[in-house]
Amino acid sequence: AAKDAAVRERLGPLVPDHVWQEPLPSAAAGFRNKAKLMVGGTAGAPTLGILDADGRGVDLRTCGLHEAALATVLDRLARFVTRAALPPYDVARRRGELKHLVLTVSPTGELMLRLVLRTTGPLERVREHLPGLLADLPQLRVVSANIHPEHKATLSGAQEVPLTEETLLSVPMGPVVLHVGPDSFLQTNTAVAAALYAQVTDWITDRGAATVTDLYCGVGGFALHAAAAGIEAVGVEVSADAVRGATRGARDLAGVPGAAGARFVVADASDPAAVVAAAGATQAVVVNPPRRGLGPDLPVLLDGLSACLLYTSPSPRD
């Protein structure tokens, strides 16, 4: 309700009342497909959740936000932490190793796990005990370790160490499959994301656009859905990991009756020169920027680039 009111306040003077649509509701619980869990306590008795004001671990294994397929495996991940003797990172003392566990679930029930470590020191123990974890959780398809040596409030560092042969989690969504890597962004509410992609594709189709440019495209959700509907698509994304997944999704569509082509470019979508180079002449533009928004230069370019702009954002701040 608060989001709806905020958008109406910002756009109300420009939009007649009769065109507003009711927001799509989410399930009240059990909707989140990703668990980002800070690890606290000790290796023998870890907590998976958040830290309190004093830096002590608060266990959230029973959090009602997570999809059931996540909630049911968290105890086994805690036992893995104990078996592999992974000391949780102590923020106050700046010692220890395991900072976060990040677990993502596909609608198929398959899982991706990312262990965020301070150093590479525990990797030998992780690899030693990983076969047991994979046997315990056969639905676990992708495992990686992220090395994050800095003492700062960010989720991950620059070095990613694959620990399984498969490095992308396949996430079926409507007519396409999104392929998500450990460093890729995936909308955390799968049901709402599927409805969002379908709605945007319908809007583009209704405008009669034959081409679309997807800026900040991530793993290509908007572009791939448009391509599946026969609209030529290009995506621009700064994360090479996300573009790798998006390109794999485009290959899945090759040869599908009625589908158009989709290609993806590793570039900064906030850079007007990069956008012009990637987009060329485009009949529609979709933007899904980070929370900081589009920045000062891109809106001016978009105003002349296409007659159709579809903007999706967590906040109407631009």
C-alpha positions in Angstrom: 0.0 0.0 0.0 2.9 2.4 0.8 4.6 1.7 -2.5 1.3 2.3 -4.4 0.7 5.5 -2.6 4.3 6.7 -3.3 4.0 6.1 -7.0 0.5 7.7 -7.2 1.9 10.8 -5.4 4.8 11.2 -7.8 2.9 10.4 -11.0 -0.7 11.4 -10.1 -0.5 14.9 -11.7 0.5 13.2 -15.0 -1.8 10.1 -15.0 -5.6 10.1 -15.0 -7.2 8.2 -12.1 -9.0 5.8 -14.4 -5.8 4.2 -15.8 -4.4 3.1 -12.5 -4.4 -0.6 -12.0 -4.5 -2.5 -8.6 -1.0 -3.8 -7.6 -0.4 -7.5 -8.0 -0.4 -9.0 -4.5 2.3 -11.3 -3.2 1.8 -14.2 -1.0 2.0 -13.0 2.6 4.7 -15.6 3.6 6.9 -18.3 2.0 7.6 -16.2 -1.1 11.4 -15.4 -1.0 13.5 -17.6 -3.2 16.8 -16.5 -1.7 18.1 -16.7 1.9 21.0 -14.3 2.7 22.2 -15.6 6.1 24.9 -14.1 8.2 26.7 -16.8 10.2 27.2 -16.2 13.9 27.9 -18.3 17.0 30.6 -20.9 16.8 31.5 -23.7 14.3 30.1 -26.2 16.8 26.8 -24.2 17.3 26.3 -21.8 14.4 23.5 -19.4 14.0 22.1 -18.6 10.5 20.4 -15.3 10.2 21.4 -11.8 11.3 23.6 -10.3 14.0 22.1 -8.2 16.9 23.3 -4.8 18.0 26.1 -6.5 20.0 27.3 -8.7 17.1 25.7 -11.9 18.5 24.1 -14.2 16.0 20.3 -14.3 15.8 19.1 -17.6 14.2 16.4 -17.1 11.5 16.1 -20.7 10.2 12.4 -20.6 10.8 11.9 -17.2 9.1 8.5 -17.1 7.4 9.7 -15.2 4.3 11.7 -18.1 2.8 10.2 -20.6 0.4 9.7 -24.0 2.0 12.4 -25.5 -0.2 14.9 -23.2 1.5 13.6 -23.5 5.1 13.7 -27.3 5.1 17.5 -27.5 4.3 18.9 -24.8 6.6 19.5 -27.3 9.5 21.6 -29.5 7.2 23.7 -26.4 6.1 24.3 -25.7 9.8 25.5 -29.2 10.3 27.8 -28.8 7.3 29.3 -25.7 8.9 30.0 -27.9 12.0 31.4 -30.9 10.1 33.7 -28.7 8.0 34.8 -26.8 11.1 34.2 -23.4 9.6 34.5 -20.7 12.3 32.0 -17.9 11.8 33.4 -14.4 11.2 33.4 -12.4 14.4 32.7 -8.8 13.3 33.8 -7.2 16.6 37.1 -9.1 16.8 37.6 -9.2 13.0 38.5 -12.9 13.1 37.0 -16.1 11.9 36.2 -17.2 8.4 32.6 -17.9 7.3 30.7 -14.6 6.8 27.5 -15.6 4.9 25.6 -18.4 3.4 23.5 -17.4 0.4 21.0 -20.0 -0.8 18.8 -19.7 -3.9 16.0 -22.1 -5.0 14.6 -22.6 -8.5 10.9 -23.4 -9.1 12.2 -26.9 -9.9 13.5 -27.3 -6.3 17.1 -27.2 -7.3 19.5 -25.1 -5.1 22.5 -22.9 -5.5 24.8 -22.2 -2.5 27.4 -19.5 -2.1 29.7 -19.6 0.9 31.3 -16.2 1.7 34.7 -16.6 3.3 37.2 -14.2 4.7 40.2 -16.1 3.2 40.9 -19.2 1.0 42.2 -21.0 4.1 39.0 -23.1 4.8 38.6 -24.2 1.1 40.4 -27.5 1.6 38.0 -28.4 4.4 35.0 -27.2 2.4 36.1 -29.4 -0.6 36.7 -32.4 1.8 33.2 -32.2 3.2 31.3 -31.1 0.1 30.6 -34.6 -1.2 28.8 -35.4 2.0 26.7 -32.2 1.6 25.9 -33.0 -2.0 24.8 -36.6 -1.0 22.7 -35.1 1.8 21.1 -32.5 -0.6 20.9 -34.1 -4.1 18.9 -31.0 -5.2 22.1 -28.8 -4.6 23.3 -28.1 -8.2 25.7 -25.1 -7.8 28.1 -24.4 -5.0 30.8 -21.7 -4.9 32.9 -19.9 -2.4 33.3 -16.2 -2.5 36.5 -14.7 -1.0 35.7 -11.5 0.9 38.8 -10.4 2.9 37.6 -6.8 3.6 36.0 -5.8 6.8 33.0 -3.9 5.3 29.3 -4.1 5.1 29.0 -5.7 1.7 27.8 -9.2 0.8 30.7 -10.4 -1.3 34.2 -9.9 -2.6 35.8 -10.0 -6.1 37.0 -13.6 -6.1 34.6 -16.4 -6.9 35.7 -20.1 -6.6 33.5 -22.6 -8.3 33.1 -25.8 -6.3 30.8 -27.8 -8.6 30.9 -28.5 -12.3 27.7 -26.6 -12.9 28.0 -22.9 -12.2 24.6 -21.6 -13.2 21.2 -22.4 -11.6 18.4 -22.9 -14.1 15.2 -21.1 -13.2 12.2 -21.8 -15.4 10.0 -18.7 -15.6 7.0 -18.6 -18.0 8.2 -19.3 -21.6 12.0 -19.0 -20.8 14.7 -20.3 -18.5 16.8 -17.9 -16.6 20.3 -19.0 -15.8 21.6 -17.5 -12.6 25.2 -17.5 -11.3 26.3 -16.8 -7.8 26.9 -13.1 -8.5 23.8 -12.6 -10.6 20.7 -10.7 -9.5 17.4 -12.6 -9.5 14.1 -11.1 -8.5 13.6 -12.7 -5.1 9.8 -13.3 -5.4 9.5 -15.8 -8.3 5.7 -15.5 -8.7 5.7 -11.7 -8.8 8.7 -11.7 -11.1 7.0 -14.0 -13.6 3.9 -11.8 -13.6 6.1 -8.7 -14.0 7.9 -10.1 -17.0 4.6 -11.2 -18.6 3.0 -7.8 -18.0 5.9 -5.8 -19.5 6.0 -8.1 -22.6 2.3 -7.5 -23.1 2.8 -3.8 -22.9 5.6 -3.9 -25.5 3.5 -6.1 -27.7 0.5 -3.8 -27.4 2.7 -0.9 -28.6 3.6 -2.9 -31.7 7.3 -2.6 -31.0 9.5 -5.0 -33.0 12.7 -4.2 -31.0 13.4 -3.6 -27.4 16.5 -2.7 -25.3 16.7 -4.0 -21.8 19.0 -1.8 -19.6 20.4 -3.2 -16.3 19.2 -6.5 -17.7 20.7 -8.8 -15.2 20.2 -12.4 -16.4 17.9 -11.1 -19.1 14.4 -11.6 -17.7 12.7 -8.8 -19.7 14.8 -9.3 -22.9 14.3 -13.1 -23.0 10.6 -12.8 -22.4 10.3 -10.3 -25.2 12.3 -12.5 -27.5 10.1 -15.4 -26.7 7.2 -13.3 -27.9 8.9 -12.5 -31.2 10.5 -9.2 -30.3 14.2 -8.7 -31.2 16.0 -7.8 -27.9 19.3 -6.6 -26.7 20.4 -6.4 -23.0 23.0 -4.3 -21.4 24.5 -5.3 -18.0 27.7 -4.5 -16.2 28.0 -8.0 -14.6 29.8 -10.5 -16.8 28.4 -13.3 -14.7 24.9 -12.2 -15.4 25.5 -11.8 -19.1 26.9 -15.3 -19.2 23.6 -16.6 -17.9 21.5 -14.3 -20.1 23.4 -15.5 -23.2 22.8 -19.1 -22.3 19.1 -18.2 -22.0 19.2 -16.8 -25.5 20.7 -20.0 -26.8 17.8 -21.9 -25.3 15.4 -19.8 -27.4 17.3 -20.5 -30.7 15.1 -22.5 -32.9 11.9 -22.1 -30.8 9.0 -21.4 -33.2 8.0 -17.7 -33.1 10.9 -16.6 -30.9 13.2 -13.7 -32.0 16.9 -13.2 -31.3 18.3 -11.8 -28.1 21.9 -10.7 -27.5 23.6 -9.3 -24.4 26.4 -6.8 -23.9 28.7 -6.4 -20.9 28.6 -2.6 -20.4 27.5 0.1 -17.9 23.9 0.8 -18.7 24.2 4.2 -17.0 26.7 5.3 -19.7 24.8 6.9 -22.6 27.5 6.1 -25.1 27.4 2.4 -24.2 23.6 2.4 -24.5 23.7 4.0 -27.9 26.3 1.6 -29.1 24.3 -1.4 -27.9 20.7 -0.3 -28.7 21.0 1.4 -32.1 17.5 2.2 -33.3 15.1 0.7 -30.8 11.3 0.9 -30.5 11.0 0.2 -26.8 13.3 0.5 -23.7 13.0 -1.3 -20.4 15.0 -0.1 -17.4 15.4 -1.9 -14.1 18.1 0.3 -12.4 19.7 -0.3 -9.0 18.3 1.7 -6.0 20.4 4.7 -6.8 18.3 5.2 -10.0 19.3 6.1 -13.5 21.7 8.9 -12.7 21.8 12.3 -14.3 22.7 11.6 -18.0 20.6 8.6 -19.0 17.1 10.1 -18.7 18.0 12.8 -21.3 19.2 10.1 -23.7 16.1 7.9 -23.1 13.8 10.8 -23.8 15.0 10.8 -27.4 15.9 7.2 -27.9 12.4 5.6 -27.9 8.8 6.5 -27.7 8.1 3.6 -25.3 9.8 3.5 -21.9 9.0 0.9 -19.3 10.4 1.6 -15.9 10.6 -0.9 -13.1 12.2 0.1 -9.8 11.9 -0.5 -6.0 11.3 3.2 -5.5 10.0 6.1 -7.7 13.1 8.2 -7.0 14.0 9.5 -10.5 
